[in-house]
Amino acid sequence: MLPSLHVAESGAGSKTIIFLHGFGACHSIWRDVIAQFMPGVRALAYDLPGHGNSLKRREEGGAKQAARAILADLAARRLGKVHLVGHSMGGAIATLMALADPESVASLTLLAPGGFGPEINGPLLRRYAAADDRGEIRACLAAMSGPGSVPPEHVVEALFRMRGRPGQLQTLVDMAAVMTKDDRQGVIPSERLETLSMPVMVVWGTDDPVLPVALAEGLPPHFHLHHVLEAGHMLVEEAPDLVAEAVRRNTRRSGRSQRPVRGAAAS
C-alpha cells in the first residue's frame, strides 16, 4: 500500500481551495497566500509526490501520475467540487486534474504553469534541484524571481529543512533531469485545453526566467490571462497579495460563457 500524500489543512467553510506548489518546493510556500482566506475558506496545501512529507510517494510517470494520486486523495475525502490553484509544475498537475475529472473542479487558477509549451530553463531548474544550503537556495530563488525581488526567509528555511530529509536531494536531482531532458518540457496539447469549461485564470510574470511569458500567447481565448509586471517565476513568494486576489476573483466566476479578458497588473 502506498504511503499517504501529506496535506496541510486549515480553515473551514463551504468553499474548498486546493494549493499545489511548484517543483522543488513544499506546502509551506503558500503561507502568506492562504492566510488571506482564513478562516472562512477550507484550504488544503499538498506536498506533491516526491516532495517534503510526500517524499515516499514519488510517482513514476511524472505530472500525470501525480494528478491521479491527488484526485484519488481528494475523492477519498469526499469534498465535492474544489477550486484548484497550481504554480509551475503544480499548475501542470492542476490542469491535468481538471482534464481528467472536470466535474470535480469548480475553477482553475494557474500561476506560470508548466506544460503550456516546450521552452524551459533547464540549467536553472537543475541548479535549484541540487541546492543544498540556505545560501544556494536563496540564490536560486532570487535567480528565478523578478528584478530586485528578495526571497522570503520563511520560504528559504522551509526548503532548507525539506532538503535535509534523507533521499530528498537526490529525488529532486533525478526529477529535474527527467523534467528538463534536452532542455524541453512536456506539453499539454492545446486541443485538450480547449475542452476546459470551468473558469480558468492564468497569471504570469512578465520577467519569468524559468518559463517564458510568451508561452501564454497560445492559450485558448476563453482563458483569462493576467500579466504581473516586472515579476518573475516565483509569483507565490513575490506577490502573495496579488495571487490571493486572483484566486479570490476566479473562484467567484462562472464558467465558459463569460466574455474572455486580457489584462495586466502591477506587481
N, C-alpha and C positions, 0 to 999 in steps of 0.2 A: 504494500500500500504506500502510495506517495505521501511524503510529509505535506502538511497544510501550507498554504500561502499565508504570509504574515499580513495582517491588516490592522492599521491604527484607526480606531473608530471614535468619533466624537459627535456631540450634538444630538438633537432629536427633532422630529418633525415629519411631515408627510413627504417632503422633498428629499431625495437621496442623491448625493453627488459623489461620483467615484473619481479619484485622482490617481493618475498613472504617471510616474516620473520618467525621465529620460535615462539613457544608457549611463551606467556608472554612478547613479545617484541612489537615493532611498526615500522612503516616505517622509522623512523629516524635512525635506526641502520645501514642502507645502505649508509649513507652519504659519507664515505670515499671510498667506492667501486664505487658508481655512479659518483663521481667527476672525476674519471679516464676515463669516457666515454664522458664527456661533451666537446663541445656542439654538436658533430656530431651524437649522438645517442638519440633517444627518449626513455626515461626511465620512467616507471610507477611503483612506490613503493606503494603497498597496505597496509592499516591497515586491517589485517584479521578480519573476523567476530568475535565479542566478544572482540575486542582489540581497544584501543585508540579511534579515531574518528569513528570507525565502531562498537563501543560497542553495540549499539542498534540493530545491525544486527547479533547477536548471532544466529547461525544456529543449530537447533536441528538436530542431526544425524552426527555431527562432521565433519571430513575432507571431506567426500563425498559430503555433502550438501554445505560446503564452496567452494569446487571445482565447483559445479554447479553455485553458486552465482557469482563467479569471471568470469566464462565462459560467463554467461549471461551479465555481465557488459562489458566485452570485446567485445561481439557481438554487443552490443548497440553502442559501439564506432567505429565500422566498421574499425578495424585496419588491417584486413587481417592476415597473418601469423605472429606470435610473438615468441620470444625466452623467455623461462621460466627459472627463477632461483629461487630455493627454499631452505631454510635452515630448517632442523629438521622437525617440523610439516608442515612448508611451503613446504618442499621437498615432503612430502607425498601428500599434496594438489596439487602441480605441477604435480606429477606423475599421480594422478587420473584425472587431467585435460587433460593430454596427452592421457590417455587411453580412456577418454570419447569423445574427439574430436581431434584425431590425425592430421586431415587435417589442423587444425588451429595452430599447433605447429611446428616451424621451428627447434628448438633444445631444449634440456632439460639439465640444469646443476643443480646437486643436491649436497648439502653440508650436510654431515652427516644426510641423510634423515630419517624421521620416516617411519614406516610401512614395513621395509625390514627384519623384524624378531621380535620375541616376546619380547626379552630382553629389559628392560628399567629401569633406575634408578628412580623408583617411589618416594622413600623418598626425594631425592634431588629435583625433579621437584615439589613435593608438598610443600617443604620448599620455593622454588623460587616463587611459586604461592602466598604464604602468605606474602612474603617480603613487608613491607610497609614503610620502611625508607631507606635513602641513604646507611647507613652502612650495613644493611642486604642485600639490592640489590647488593651492591658491593661485599659482602662476597659470595653471591650465584653465581654471575658471575665468581668470582675467582675459586670457587669450581668446576664449570663446564668447566673451561679452563685448558690449559696445565700447566706444572710446571713453576712457575715464571712469568706467564702472568699477566699483570696489566690491569684491565678493563678500557677502555677509560671513562673519566669523562663525556663527552658529552652523552654517552650511559646511564650511571648511572642517569644523570639528566633527560634525556628523559623518562626513565622508571619510575622514581620517579614521574614526573609530570603526566604521564599517569595513574598511580595507584591512583592518587589523585582524579580522576573522580568519582562521585557518582556511586556506584554499580560495579566499575571495579574490586576491590579486590575480592569481593565475587564471581563474574563471573569467575575469574581465578581459585579460590579455587575449585569451582564446576566443571570447565572443567578439572582440573588436577585430581580430584577424578575419573572422568569417564575415562580419557585417561590412567590412571595408575592402574586401578582396578586389584587387585591381583598382582600388580607389573608386569603386562604384558601389551603390546600394541597390537593393531590390526595389522594384517599383510596383505599386498597386495600379492596375490598369484603369485608365480614365473612364472607360465604358462602365466599369463597376461602380466608380464613384458617382456616376450619373444616376444610379438607381437609388441613392440615399434620399429619403423623403423627409426625414426629421430635420429640425433646424440645425444647420451646420455653420459654425463660425470658425474662421481661420485667422490667427493672429501671428504676424511675422515681423521680426525686427529688420529694419532697412539695412543694417550693417552686420547681418548674420555671417560670421566667418566659417560656420560649420556646414549649414545647408543654405545655399544662396537664395535670397528672396525672390529671384527670378523664377524659382520653381513654382511660385504661386500664380504665375501668369497662365498656366494651363488648367486652373481649377474650373469645375462646372459653374455655369453662370448663376445657379441658384445658391451657391455657397456665399456667405457674407465674409468678405476679406477686409481685415484692418491691418494697416502697416503701423508699426511703432517706430517713430522717427528716432534715428541715432541709437537704436537698441541693437544688441547682438543676438546670440542664440539663447542665452540663459535668461529668458523672459521671466521665469518664476522668481529668480533672485533679483533681477534688475528692476522689475516693475510689478511688484506684487499687488499694489493697489489697482493698477490698470488691468491686470489679469483677473482679479476678483470681480471688477466691474464688467469685464467681457463675459465672464461666466454667468454673472447675475442677469445680464441682459439676454443672453442666449437661452437661459433656462426659462425665461418668460415668454419667449417667442412661440408662435405656432409653426406649422410645417411648411411644406414647399410652396404653398400657394402665395406666400408673401413675395413682394417685389424685391429682387436682389439689390444689394447695396455695396458699393465700393467706397472705402473711406480711409483716412489716415488719422493717426492720433499721436500726440506728443508723448514722449516717454517721461 
